[in-house]
Amino acid sequence: MVITSRKRKHDTYRYIHFIEADGVDIEQVAAIDKDTYLIDSIVSHKGPKNGPKSKLFFKVHGLGYETKDDTWEPYKNIAKTEALQKYALEHPELRI
């Protein structure tokens, strides 16, 4: 699954893609698009527990990246990933 988000870098936007890490050839992905990242895991979240999902943000750890490179992503960017489903099972208070 590929999830696309826009990141502002200087005065332009670049598109970032997130895909599931399981069963994916990292070198093949890197050859396709430098702005495609494999989700290793979701490590934390922030936002209201009972508020709208649009206010939730998740800290995403990319496969092959250091912890310092983790990014905060809005719910809509990772809503359809298995990584979020797994994280939601570990955090039922989110009700997503």
FENPE-V308509 format. One record per residue. N is the residue number from 0. RES is the residue in one small letter. PSI is psi as a letter, one per 40 degrees, with the letter a starting at -180 (* if undefined). Layout:
BEGIN
n->[N & N]
res->[RES & RES]
psi->[PSI & PSI]
END
This chain:
BEGIN
n->[0 & 1 & 2 & 3 & 4 & 5 & 6 & 7 & 8 & 9 & 10 & 11 & 12 & 13 & 14 & 15 & 16 & 17 & 18 & 19 & 20 & 21 & 22 & 23 & 24 & 25 & 26 & 27 & 28 & 29 & 30 & 31 & 32 & 33 & 34 & 35 & 36 & 37 & 38 & 39 & 40 & 41 & 42 & 43 & 44 & 45 & 46 & 47 & 48 & 49 & 50 & 51 & 52 & 53 & 54 & 55 & 56 & 57 & 58 & 59 & 60 & 61 & 62 & 63 & 64 & 65 & 66 & 67 & 68 & 69 & 70 & 71 & 72 & 73 & 74 & 75 & 76 & 77 & 78 & 79 & 80 & 81 & 82 & 83 & 84 & 85 & 86 & 87 & 88 & 89 & 90 & 91 & 92 & 93 & 94 & 95]
res->[m & v & i & t & s & r & k & r & k & h & d & t & y & r & y & i & h & f & i & e & a & d & g & v & d & i & e & q & v & a & a & i & d & k & d & t & y & l & i & d & s & i & v & s & h & k & g & p & k & n & g & p & k & s & k & l & f & f & k & v & h & g & l & g & y & e & t & k & d & d & t & w & e & p & y & k & n & i & a & k & t & e & a & l & q & k & y & a & l & e & h & p & e & l & r & i]
psi->[h & h & h & h & i & h & h & h & h & b & e & i & i & i & h & h & h & h & i & i & d & h & f & h & h & d & d & d & d & d & d & d & h & e & f & h & i & h & h & d & i & h & d & i & i & i & i & h & d & e & a & i & d & e & e & h & i & h & h & h & h & i & h & e & i & i & d & e & e & i & i & h & i & i & d & d & d & e & d & f & i & d & d & d & d & d & d & d & d & e & g & e & e & d & f & *]
END
